[in-house]
């Protein structure tokens, strides 16, 4: 049992930890949340494993989690993505689960439909949600994918606004060795992942080049620390995913004042609302995306978007997560469900 003044001891479980194993990752937001929680006084112990959608990997990791819980005094477990929550069942600790996208929405194939494996994953994640003491989703629309009896809290993935900040375009290009005289459209994500629809972005660029020269700049395997430079060096971000929760790529681009052209997915429509110079495509046809990119590129200006994402500062959102921890622990200890207001960040 933890007192109000002692640090909360959390076992964070995830299969998506960015480790230096040569595999490109886009899940630095999990590592960042853990680091901000630690900086805020939470004792976070991270258990990361390679799931790879293989049952044997999950079974071995489940055994390892059992051993770790038996050996160390934790107050609660926090699973990142629903499938990681399986490792905490049956519960020996109060369980908080953050659902982030395709875990509850389902993994899609190249045809844009949820695969049989994705449907199984949805069912398992819904079961985890029913067992969890608290559920977090990163976007309002994701609530519909959980059982009705589950009342999740919406906490988007946060941003490190000290890292993601605008840099003059030409300065960024010089530092990255990119040409100064070309129009560059940035695509961020794994081109081999069906959900990201890289071929759709390529088709749109092919159409765009009929009227306006431009090059597609693929960011995959790029060091996370270089992403703000890439976003400052580019002229626009094209975002074509068929499914998302609250995509950090779009929010990071806005923090760098990079114009965004996107299909309507996840919480992107709300993020782009009212930002002059960004384009939300009314449909997902290549010709529509190409036309939107042409308008943005001919405008040839950065957008005034950074102020729209200041509320996503990781430090502020960390306090919301800690409030959920305290609420879960208060209920476990038989106290009324009281959630502390976030503390001011100084």
Steps between C-alpha positions, in 0.01 A plus 500: 500500500629847412440814702408831343857624545687187388565440130252287309675182381387408149583202281460626143445216251547551126597315184577827322802635686754673270816297555829539307460171310509642149122484458341837417237610753235767521406436863733745672190649663490201738860552608434873536197439724706270722778759526258781587330282761839429656585870497170567678595263781339172389722192538457342155646159422460415129449141385529489122484195280479406133146385435507479119143358518643163606319320785823337622664842543204615707505185714870540579447868579199411719717267707768768533243756617369253759853459635569871509175578683583230756849640558437876512252720692285678240185700566346451156567390142460727197472321165577695184269365224225256587686183408772578755228493764466125444830456686345646817208252508384350724563812702739509791512879485253774411518541122496816287493449122563757228338407168673676213344401167511174310488301824127571538427622146651190341802438280421569134639336187581648160131482406423746780299244696565359845685168472388181682796548736389859550151389597641258757716779635192722534321233704798446728542873557132541582540223759805678645297822521233322704760376750693827525453732797536801269509538123656782302441571131696752297203635303128550563390281206676196647246477782258335257732201459490407870216325687226738611564424865855636469533873567841599360678828555627682188867596534675556166864410454700802610774698328846603604459862399863576579605251231225564246530867421538691173841547338548728195446283193829571323697450822335162551574396142864597526539298820342197334675544165173550311467718188379857555327539163251210500153450639507218755192315624561295815353156564561351847448130567580148396435473124443124539219543754162483324337738750727787395407472127835613360393403144212749528746778585718396204200504265408849620856624441502351151187700417638813664816492287290545186443860602760575768847348555533344845679213668378257763728485804460172688580506873533143620789392716588866556639572849223649710721796589520591128123506445457868596767590243326293231168663581660844483675413174188375322240712324205281602410178676275254318305264726307214341435243776181299482485467878648693794432591859663838557799501262804667650646569157227752425527665842879520476473659155262762639745569783757577230252717303517257206193504270309171514296337225306205638213266440232506774628244752518478879489839667672675207182687391485667841873571502493676162178691556544873451871486406549704184738328260420142611264286291262226611406305188127429459577157354793263460552511124853571374371786285344668805819467704709627207279807458525578872878464490520733202303769681722470806824502303399798286415687819867445597468606865525342840183476706428658837422168670732465797261673739232240418706217653638672808238318709672173401811580699614169646559655840137605535361168373730315740307653789175362354648151488621532860151609603364176351762300690395666827132441428561129436707465816242688708229258388722202577564633849130555565503877473251707298584550137681833521717620215753771571503805280815522287772698671645810342818436306774747587 
